[in-house]
Amino acid sequence: MAQASLNLVGFHFHIGSQIFETQPFLDAIDLVLDFAAQVQERYGFDIEELDIGGGYGVQYEVDKLAPPISAYAEAIGAKVVSKCRSLKLTPPSLNIEPGRAIIAQAGVALYTVGVIKDIPGIRLYASVDGGMGDNIRPALYEAKYEAVVANNVQSAEKEKVTIAGKFCESGDILIRDIELPSLRTGDILAVPCCGAYCLPMSSNYNGYHRPAVVMLKNGEDRLIRRRETVEDLSRLDSV
């Protein structure tokens, strides 16, 4: 507070990711605004901004529903107003960081099925032309995803299969034991909810070329990021 070169305007917190309840945010607001009241009493500082971070839950799995964003907004807004009133604070401007909540469900990853391997009595595997290079989350966090066979969505007959990536790592498993129509080499596997933390966390591991990105708008498609090439992998090298 005594630093002339600093201009404190408010407080920030970030309590985690994939939070499917509003109460943790309300508890954090209680703590931070109590602290703001203490700072005001001691230093005469009036909080102008409160940034409550992100972490709003997004539905990745069929049976794991996320609250609508309006549920978070209504509960958090009401809490800030009531808490400021009880502490006699002027309500600050409220900042949020809903990155995943905005973009996650806007992205669908498309994979082509390659080799299919049945280990009798153990597991049926289907390999695809991607994996931990374009989506590290299943290997890193044990993140769960759903999938559909884009070229065979009507089939009623399904079997349990594990979707394996193309990388030379035993942990490169995109989806374990999912019920899908019988897969064939060349099928297109669509994995929803890949708009967040997939491409930004991707890598060139094993000399992998990151995939292209196509935008769909009003029924029309447009390439917005081209597929990487061998030249892209070596362009920073000087040999």
C-alpha positions in Angstrom: 0.0 0.0 0.0 3.0 2.3 0.6 4.5 1.8 -2.8 4.1 5.0 -4.8 4.8 3.1 -8.1 1.8 0.8 -7.6 -1.8 1.6 -8.1 -3.9 -1.0 -6.4 -7.4 -1.2 -7.8 -8.8 -4.5 -6.4 -8.3 -8.2 -5.6 -8.2 -11.4 -7.6 -8.7 -15.1 -6.9 -8.8 -18.3 -8.9 -10.0 -21.3 -7.0 -9.7 -24.1 -9.5 -11.2 -25.7 -12.6 -14.3 -27.6 -13.6 -16.3 -26.4 -10.6 -19.9 -27.6 -10.9 -21.3 -25.8 -7.9 -21.7 -22.1 -7.1 -21.0 -22.4 -3.3 -17.2 -22.5 -3.6 -17.3 -19.1 -5.4 -19.6 -17.7 -2.8 -17.3 -18.9 0.0 -14.3 -17.3 -1.7 -16.1 -14.0 -2.2 -16.9 -14.0 1.5 -13.2 -14.3 2.4 -11.9 -11.8 -0.1 -14.5 -9.1 0.6 -13.9 -9.5 4.4 -10.2 -8.9 3.6 -11.2 -5.9 1.5 -13.1 -4.4 4.4 -10.1 -4.9 6.7 -7.9 -3.1 4.1 -10.4 -0.3 3.8 -10.5 0.2 7.6 -6.7 0.1 8.0 -5.6 2.0 4.9 -8.7 3.8 3.6 -8.5 1.8 0.4 -11.8 1.3 -1.5 -11.9 -1.7 -3.7 -12.8 -0.8 -7.3 -12.4 -4.2 -9.0 -13.0 -7.8 -7.9 -11.8 -10.6 -10.3 -13.2 -14.0 -9.3 -11.2 -15.9 -12.0 -12.6 -18.9 -13.9 -13.3 -22.5 -13.4 -16.9 -22.7 -14.4 -17.9 -26.3 -15.1 -18.3 -27.5 -18.7 -20.0 -30.8 -19.6 -17.5 -33.2 -21.2 -19.4 -36.4 -20.3 -23.0 -37.4 -21.0 -23.8 -38.1 -17.4 -22.0 -35.2 -15.9 -24.1 -32.1 -16.4 -22.9 -28.6 -15.8 -25.0 -25.7 -14.5 -26.0 -23.1 -17.0 -23.7 -20.0 -16.9 -26.7 -18.0 -15.7 -26.7 -20.0 -12.5 -23.2 -18.9 -11.7 -23.9 -15.3 -12.7 -27.1 -14.9 -10.6 -25.6 -16.5 -7.5 -22.3 -14.6 -7.7 -23.9 -11.3 -8.5 -26.3 -11.5 -5.7 -23.5 -12.6 -3.3 -21.3 -9.6 -4.1 -24.1 -7.1 -3.7 -25.3 -8.6 -0.4 -21.9 -9.0 1.1 -20.8 -5.4 0.1 -24.0 -4.1 1.7 -23.4 -5.9 4.9 -19.8 -4.6 5.1 -20.7 -1.1 3.9 -18.5 -1.4 0.9 -19.2 0.2 -2.5 -19.8 -2.8 -4.8 -16.8 -3.1 -7.1 -16.8 -3.9 -10.8 -16.9 -7.6 -11.2 -14.5 -9.4 -13.6 -14.6 -13.1 -14.6 -12.4 -15.4 -16.7 -14.8 -17.8 -18.4 -12.3 -19.1 -21.1 -13.2 -22.8 -21.1 -16.9 -22.1 -20.5 -16.9 -20.0 -23.7 -14.9 -22.0 -26.1 -14.7 -25.7 -25.0 -18.0 -26.8 -26.6 -17.3 -24.9 -29.8 -14.5 -27.3 -30.9 -14.8 -30.8 -32.2 -11.7 -32.9 -32.9 -11.9 -35.3 -35.9 -9.7 -38.4 -36.1 -9.4 -41.1 -38.7 -9.4 -44.6 -37.4 -6.4 -46.7 -38.4 -5.4 -50.1 -37.1 -8.0 -52.0 -35.0 -6.6 -54.6 -32.6 -8.6 -57.1 -30.6 -6.9 -58.8 -27.6 -9.3 -61.6 -26.8 -10.6 -61.5 -23.3 -8.7 -58.2 -22.5 -9.6 -55.2 -24.7 -10.5 -54.0 -28.2 -8.3 -51.1 -29.3 -8.8 -48.7 -32.2 -5.9 -46.4 -33.1 -6.4 -43.0 -34.6 -4.2 -40.5 -36.4 -3.8 -38.1 -33.4 -3.6 -38.4 -29.6 -1.5 -36.8 -26.9 0.2 -34.5 -29.4 -3.1 -32.7 -30.0 -4.9 -33.5 -26.8 -2.6 -34.2 -23.8 -5.5 -33.9 -21.2 -6.4 -37.6 -21.0 -2.8 -38.6 -20.4 -2.0 -35.7 -18.2 -5.2 -35.3 -16.1 -7.1 -38.5 -16.9 -9.7 -36.2 -18.6 -12.8 -38.0 -19.9 -14.3 -37.4 -23.4 -17.2 -38.8 -25.4 -17.1 -39.6 -29.1 -19.3 -40.5 -32.0 -18.6 -42.2 -35.3 -19.3 -39.3 -37.7 -19.9 -41.5 -40.7 -22.0 -44.0 -38.8 -24.1 -42.2 -36.3 -27.3 -44.2 -36.9 -26.0 -47.7 -36.0 -27.8 -49.2 -33.0 -25.3 -52.0 -32.5 -22.4 -51.0 -30.3 -19.3 -52.6 -28.7 -16.8 -51.5 -26.1 -13.6 -50.1 -27.5 -10.6 -48.1 -26.3 -9.3 -45.3 -28.5 -5.5 -45.2 -28.6 -3.4 -42.4 -30.0 -0.5 -42.7 -32.5 2.3 -41.8 -30.2 4.9 -44.2 -28.8 3.7 -43.9 -25.2 1.7 -46.6 -23.4 -0.3 -43.7 -21.8 -1.5 -42.3 -25.1 -5.1 -43.3 -24.6 -7.8 -40.8 -25.6 -10.9 -42.6 -24.4 -11.1 -45.9 -22.4 -13.9 -48.4 -22.8 -16.4 -46.4 -24.8 -19.5 -47.9 -26.4 -19.4 -47.2 -30.1 -20.6 -48.8 -33.4 -18.2 -51.4 -34.7 -15.3 -49.4 -36.0 -13.6 -49.9 -39.3 -10.3 -48.5 -40.7 -11.1 -45.2 -42.3 -14.0 -44.3 -40.0 -14.1 -40.7 -38.8 -14.2 -40.3 -35.0 -15.7 -37.0 -33.7 -14.7 -36.0 -30.2 -16.8 -33.1 -28.9 -15.7 -30.4 -26.4 -12.2 -30.0 -27.7 -12.2 -26.2 -28.1 -10.3 -25.5 -24.9 -6.9 -26.8 -23.7 -6.3 -29.0 -26.7 -4.5 -27.1 -29.5 -3.0 -24.6 -27.0 -1.4 -27.5 -25.1 -0.4 -29.4 -28.2 3.2 -30.3 -29.1 5.4 -31.6 -31.9 6.3 -34.7 -29.9 7.5 -37.6 -32.2 7.7 -35.0 -35.0 3.9 -34.6 -35.0 2.4 -32.1 -37.3 -0.3 -30.2 -35.6 -3.7 -30.5 -37.4 -5.5 -27.9 -39.4 -8.4 -26.0 -37.9 -11.6 -25.3 -39.8 -14.3 -22.9 -38.8 -18.0 -23.6 -39.5 -20.4 -20.6 -39.8 -23.9 -20.6 -41.2 -23.3 -23.9 -42.9 -20.1 -22.9 -44.6 -16.5 -24.0 -43.7 -13.3 -22.0 -43.8 -9.7 -23.0 -43.1 -8.5 -20.7 -40.3 -5.3 -22.6 -39.5 -3.4 -24.8 -41.9 -1.9 -28.2 -41.1 1.7 -28.1 -40.1 4.4 -29.4 -42.5 7.9 -30.9 -42.1 9.3 -27.5 -43.0 7.4 -26.0 -40.0 9.2 -28.4 -37.7 12.6 -27.4 -38.9 12.2 -23.7 -39.6 13.8 -22.6 -36.3 16.8 -24.9 -36.7 20.2 -23.7 -37.9 22.3 -26.7 -39.0 
